[in-house]
């Protein structure tokens, strides 16, 4: 019960609108217009101002026609680069770009599924409870849009983020939290040709400590990665400073805190043997979440998928999404697969059938909640 041609046409329309992270204005204005036309009360928060963008998150409320819990449907508006001048190509039931850009199915597939759900509810007079639709900004550069969302606008009982690979029917119910860690190492500058012995090389100190620092997979739930090093000013100057950038992830909050502290302690406690001053700074990106398999949000998604004959799979994720923040804000939220594959590359594609099934699934979820 969806309009397949409309879904396809709208997807092709939206992917051709450039929507870079921090510059989502054009697509946000279009979505605000469409949400309003569909009967939503749309509010835009101040997230854009906080993160240096030109657009805030959109939060739209739709009154229910029957009593019941409030369901939240979410997707993000921004895309990775290059996302300007997308020329979608259809062949053999698959949509790709022409190879010069990404496609933008991440996450226009989710956006389109939500819009079609709202249209069907209105056009077919389908009974439904209250709905919240949240279209976020700045998801692709570290879920900073949802991180800075005005939480006072949220009142949903549970939610569904339509934003991951694999065929519809896949449900992500567990994902890690992530911290960013910056290690600043301060040595002493001197002329490298005249008196190198008078200096303390911060880059060398970093190398000494990196050699036996935590790295890679710690256990089945926990990882950490040294991702970037920068320091020094010129080859004729003993490097006065160096910065080491880490991330830590775990699906277990206690383990996340533990590995983060171990990384910081390793470097800070190594200051004496290097002769440098070392400071560690931790910036949390998002917290982990784990939803019980018998929770209402999971069981609703499972039941709706089964009604449509979609193969159901409950999955763990090694990455984060807007759902991490929504769970932290007290709205139990799972991530639903919408079919995008090879996202973040010029080889990105999506099967047209998955595009349609995503819209069917979102609609069936809303109908299933109303039936209860």
C-alpha positions as CSV (number, residue, x, y, z in Angstrom):
1,X,0.0,0.0,0.0
2,X,2.5,2.6,-1.2
3,X,2.8,4.7,-4.3
4,X,5.9,3.1,-5.8
5,X,6.3,5.7,-8.6
6,X,6.0,8.5,-6.2
7,X,8.6,7.0,-3.9
8,X,11.0,6.5,-6.8
9,X,10.4,10.0,-8.2
10,X,10.9,11.7,-4.8
11,X,14.1,9.7,-4.1
12,X,15.5,10.8,-7.5
13,X,14.5,14.4,-6.8
14,X,16.1,14.5,-3.3
15,X,19.4,12.9,-4.2
16,X,20.0,15.6,-6.8
17,X,19.8,18.3,-4.1
18,X,23.3,19.1,-2.7
19,X,23.1,18.7,1.1
20,X,26.6,18.9,2.5
21,X,27.1,18.6,6.3
22,X,26.6,22.1,7.8
23,X,24.8,23.2,4.6
24,X,21.5,21.4,4.6
25,X,19.4,24.6,4.1
26,X,17.9,23.8,0.7
27,X,16.7,20.3,1.5
28,X,15.5,21.4,5.0
29,X,13.3,24.1,3.5
30,X,11.8,21.6,1.1
31,X,11.2,19.1,3.8
32,X,9.7,21.7,6.1
33,X,7.2,22.6,3.3
34,X,6.3,19.0,2.7
35,X,5.9,18.1,6.4
36,X,3.7,21.1,6.9
37,X,1.5,20.2,3.9
38,X,1.1,16.8,5.3
39,X,-0.4,18.2,8.5
40,X,2.7,18.4,10.7
41,X,3.7,21.2,13.1
42,X,7.4,21.7,12.3
43,X,10.0,23.3,14.6
44,X,13.6,23.9,13.7
45,X,16.0,23.9,16.6
46,X,19.3,25.9,17.1
47,X,21.7,23.0,16.5
48,X,23.0,24.7,13.3
49,X,24.1,27.7,15.2
50,X,25.9,25.6,17.8
51,X,27.9,23.6,15.3
52,X,28.7,26.2,12.7
53,X,26.0,25.1,10.2
54,X,23.2,27.0,8.5
55,X,20.4,24.6,9.5
56,X,18.9,23.1,12.6
57,X,17.2,19.8,13.2
58,X,13.6,19.5,12.1
59,X,11.1,18.1,14.6
60,X,7.5,17.7,13.3
61,X,4.5,16.6,15.3
62,X,1.5,14.9,13.9
63,X,-1.6,14.3,16.0
64,X,-2.9,10.8,16.2
65,X,-6.3,9.7,15.0
66,X,-6.4,7.1,17.7
67,X,-5.0,6.9,21.2
68,X,-1.7,5.2,21.7
69,X,2.0,5.7,22.2
70,X,3.9,8.3,20.2
71,X,6.1,6.9,17.6
72,X,9.2,8.7,16.3
73,X,10.6,8.2,12.8
74,X,14.0,9.7,12.0
75,X,16.5,10.1,9.2
76,X,19.3,12.6,8.5
77,X,19.4,15.2,5.8
78,X,23.2,15.6,5.2
79,X,25.4,13.5,2.9
80,X,29.2,12.9,2.6
81,X,31.1,14.5,-0.2
82,X,31.0,14.7,-3.2
83,X,27.2,15.2,-3.1
84,X,26.7,18.0,-5.5
85,X,25.6,17.4,-9.1
86,X,24.4,13.8,-8.4
87,X,23.2,12.2,-11.6
88,X,21.2,9.0,-10.7
89,X,21.3,6.1,-13.1
90,X,18.8,3.2,-13.1
91,X,19.7,-0.2,-14.5
92,X,18.5,-3.7,-13.7
93,X,16.4,-2.6,-10.7
94,X,19.3,-0.7,-9.1
95,X,20.0,3.0,-8.7
96,X,23.6,4.3,-8.7
97,X,25.2,7.7,-9.4
98,X,27.1,8.2,-12.7
99,X,30.3,7.4,-10.8
100,X,31.5,11.0,-10.3
101,X,29.6,11.5,-7.0
102,X,28.1,9.5,-4.2
103,X,24.4,8.6,-4.7
104,X,22.9,9.9,-1.5
105,X,20.8,7.0,-0.5
106,X,22.4,7.5,2.8
107,X,20.1,8.8,4.0
108,X,17.5,10.0,1.4
109,X,16.2,6.4,1.4
110,X,15.1,6.9,5.0
111,X,13.7,10.4,4.3
112,X,11.6,9.2,1.4
113,X,10.3,6.2,3.4
114,X,9.1,8.5,6.1
115,X,7.4,11.0,3.7
116,X,5.6,8.2,1.9
117,X,4.4,6.8,5.2
118,X,2.9,10.2,6.2
119,X,1.2,10.5,2.8
120,X,-0.4,7.1,2.9
121,X,-1.7,7.7,6.5
122,X,-3.4,10.9,5.2
123,X,-4.6,9.8,1.8
124,X,-5.9,6.4,3.0
125,X,-7.3,7.7,6.3
126,X,-5.3,5.0,8.1
127,X,-5.7,5.0,11.9
128,X,-2.5,5.9,13.7
129,X,-1.3,7.2,17.0
130,X,0.7,10.5,17.5
131,X,3.8,10.7,15.5
132,X,7.1,12.6,15.7
133,X,9.3,13.0,12.7
134,X,12.9,14.1,13.2
135,X,15.2,15.0,10.3
136,X,18.6,15.7,11.7
137,X,21.6,17.7,10.4
138,X,25.3,16.9,10.6
139,X,25.0,13.2,11.1
140,X,27.9,12.3,8.8
141,X,30.6,14.2,10.6
142,X,30.0,12.6,14.0
143,X,26.2,12.8,14.7
144,X,26.7,16.3,15.9
145,X,23.2,17.4,14.8
146,X,21.4,15.0,17.1
147,X,24.1,15.6,19.8
148,X,22.9,19.2,19.9
149,X,19.2,18.6,19.4
150,X,16.8,20.5,21.5
151,X,15.8,17.6,23.7
152,X,12.8,19.5,25.1
153,X,11.1,19.0,21.7
154,X,11.1,15.2,22.1
155,X,8.2,13.4,23.7
156,X,8.0,10.1,21.8
157,X,7.6,6.8,23.6
158,X,10.0,4.9,21.2
159,X,11.5,5.5,17.8
160,X,12.9,4.1,14.6
161,X,16.0,5.6,12.8
162,X,15.9,4.6,9.1
163,X,19.6,4.7,8.3
164,X,21.7,1.7,7.7
165,X,22.8,-0.8,5.0
166,X,21.3,-4.3,4.3
167,X,17.8,-5.2,3.2
168,X,14.7,-3.9,5.1
169,X,14.0,-6.4,7.9
170,X,17.4,-5.9,9.6
171,X,17.2,-4.2,13.0
172,X,20.2,-2.8,14.9
173,X,19.4,-3.1,18.6
174,X,22.9,-2.6,20.0
175,X,25.6,0.0,19.2
176,X,28.8,1.3,20.9
177,X,29.4,4.6,22.6
178,X,32.4,6.6,21.4
179,X,34.9,9.0,22.9
180,X,37.4,11.3,21.2
181,X,40.7,11.6,23.0
182,X,43.4,14.2,22.3
183,X,46.8,13.7,23.8
184,X,48.9,16.9,23.8
185,X,52.6,16.5,24.3
186,X,54.8,19.5,25.1
187,X,58.5,19.2,24.6
188,X,61.2,21.9,24.2
189,X,62.2,23.6,20.9
190,X,65.8,24.2,19.9
191,X,67.8,24.6,16.7
192,X,68.2,21.2,15.2
193,X,71.5,22.0,13.6
194,X,73.1,24.1,16.3
195,X,72.1,22.5,19.6
196,X,69.7,19.6,19.1
197,X,70.7,18.3,22.5
198,X,69.1,21.3,24.1
199,X,65.6,20.4,22.9
200,X,63.1,17.7,23.8
201,X,61.4,16.3,20.7
202,X,57.7,15.9,21.3
203,X,57.2,13.8,18.2
204,X,59.9,11.3,19.4
205,X,58.2,11.2,22.8
206,X,54.9,10.4,21.1
207,X,56.5,7.6,19.1
208,X,58.0,6.1,22.3
209,X,54.6,6.0,24.0
210,X,52.6,5.0,21.0
211,X,54.7,1.8,20.6
212,X,53.0,0.1,23.5
213,X,49.8,2.1,23.8
214,X,46.4,0.3,23.6
215,X,45.3,-0.1,20.0
216,X,42.8,-2.1,17.9
217,X,40.3,-4.6,19.2
218,X,40.3,-4.9,23.0
219,X,37.5,-7.4,23.3
220,X,34.3,-8.4,21.4
221,X,32.6,-5.1,22.6
222,X,35.5,-2.7,22.7
223,X,37.9,-1.1,20.3
224,X,40.3,1.9,20.1
225,X,42.2,3.5,17.3
226,X,45.0,6.0,17.0
227,X,43.8,7.9,14.0
228,X,46.0,11.0,13.6
229,X,49.3,12.5,14.7
230,X,50.4,16.1,14.0
231,X,53.3,18.1,15.4
232,X,56.4,20.0,14.7
233,X,57.0,23.2,12.7
234,X,60.1,22.6,10.5
235,X,62.9,20.2,9.9
236,X,65.4,22.5,11.4
237,X,63.5,22.8,14.7
238,X,63.4,20.2,17.4
239,X,59.6,19.6,17.6
240,X,58.2,21.5,20.6
241,X,54.7,19.9,20.5
242,X,52.8,17.0,19.1
243,X,49.1,16.0,19.3
244,X,47.9,12.4,19.2
245,X,44.3,11.8,18.3
246,X,42.5,8.6,19.5
247,X,39.0,7.3,19.5
248,X,37.6,4.6,21.9
249,X,34.4,2.6,21.4
250,X,32.5,0.0,23.4
251,X,28.9,-1.3,23.6
252,X,29.5,-1.5,27.4
253,X,29.7,1.9,29.1
254,X,31.9,0.6,31.9
255,X,34.3,-0.8,29.3
256,X,34.2,2.4,27.3
257,X,35.2,4.4,30.4
258,X,37.9,1.9,31.3
259,X,39.7,1.8,27.9
260,X,39.4,5.6,27.7
261,X,41.1,6.0,31.1
262,X,43.8,3.5,30.2
263,X,44.7,5.4,27.1
264,X,44.9,8.7,29.0
265,X,46.9,7.2,31.9
266,X,49.3,5.5,29.5
267,X,50.4,8.8,28.0
268,X,50.1,11.0,31.0
269,X,52.0,8.6,33.2
270,X,54.7,8.3,30.5
271,X,55.6,12.0,30.8
272,X,58.4,11.5,33.2
273,X,60.4,9.1,31.0
274,X,60.1,11.5,28.0
275,X,60.8,14.7,29.8
276,X,57.6,16.2,28.3
277,X,54.5,17.7,29.7
278,X,51.5,15.6,28.6
279,X,47.8,16.4,28.9
280,X,44.9,14.2,27.9
281,X,41.5,15.6,26.9
282,X,38.4,13.5,26.4
283,X,35.4,14.6,24.4
284,X,32.4,12.1,24.5
285,X,30.7,11.8,21.1
286,X,27.8,9.5,22.1
287,X,26.8,6.8,24.6
288,X,26.2,3.1,23.9
289,X,22.8,1.5,23.8
290,X,21.4,-2.0,24.2
291,X,17.7,-2.6,23.9
292,X,16.1,-5.8,25.2
293,X,14.9,-8.1,22.4
294,X,11.4,-8.2,24.0
295,X,11.1,-4.4,24.2
296,X,8.1,-2.7,22.5
297,X,10.3,-1.0,19.9
298,X,11.9,-4.2,18.7
299,X,8.8,-6.3,18.8
300,X,6.9,-3.7,16.9
301,X,9.5,-3.6,14.1
302,X,9.7,-7.4,14.0
303,X,5.9,-7.9,13.8
304,X,5.6,-5.3,11.1
305,X,8.4,-6.9,9.1
306,X,6.9,-10.4,9.4
307,X,3.5,-9.1,8.2
308,X,5.3,-8.0,5.0
309,X,7.2,-11.2,4.6
310,X,10.6,-9.4,5.2
311,X,13.3,-11.7,6.6
312,X,14.0,-10.4,10.2
313,X,17.5,-10.2,11.6
314,X,18.6,-8.5,14.9
315,X,22.1,-7.1,14.5
316,X,24.8,-5.5,16.6
317,X,26.6,-2.5,15.2
318,X,30.2,-1.3,15.5
319,X,29.3,2.2,14.6
320,X,27.2,5.0,16.0
321,X,24.1,6.8,14.6
322,X,21.5,9.3,15.7
323,X,19.9,6.5,17.6
324,X,22.7,6.6,20.1
325,X,21.7,10.1,21.1
326,X,17.9,9.4,21.1
327,X,18.5,6.4,23.4
328,X,20.5,8.7,25.7
329,X,17.7,11.2,25.7
330,X,15.3,8.5,27.0
331,X,13.6,7.5,23.7
332,X,14.3,3.8,23.0
333,X,15.3,3.8,19.4
334,X,16.5,1.1,17.0
335,X,18.1,1.5,13.6
336,X,16.3,0.0,10.6
337,X,18.0,-1.0,7.4
338,X,16.8,0.8,4.2
339,X,19.0,-0.9,1.6
340,X,21.8,1.5,0.9
341,X,25.1,-0.3,0.0
342,X,28.7,0.9,-0.3
343,X,27.7,4.2,1.3
344,X,30.3,7.0,1.5
345,X,31.7,5.9,-1.9
346,X,31.1,6.7,-5.5
347,X,30.1,3.1,-5.9
348,X,27.1,3.5,-3.6
349,X,23.8,1.9,-4.8
350,X,20.4,0.9,-3.7
351,X,17.9,-1.7,-5.1
352,X,14.6,-0.1,-6.0
353,X,12.8,-2.9,-4.3
354,X,14.6,-2.0,-1.0
355,X,13.5,1.6,-1.4
356,X,9.9,0.4,-1.7
357,X,10.2,-2.1,1.1
358,X,11.6,0.5,3.5
359,X,8.5,2.7,2.9
360,X,6.2,-0.3,3.4
361,X,8.0,-1.3,6.6
362,X,7.8,2.2,8.1
363,X,4.1,2.4,7.3
364,X,3.4,-1.1,8.7
365,X,5.2,-0.1,11.9
366,X,2.9,2.8,12.4
367,X,-0.2,0.7,11.6
368,X,1.0,-2.1,14.0
369,X,1.3,0.3,16.9
370,X,-2.2,1.7,16.3
371,X,-3.6,-1.9,16.2
372,X,-2.4,-2.4,19.8
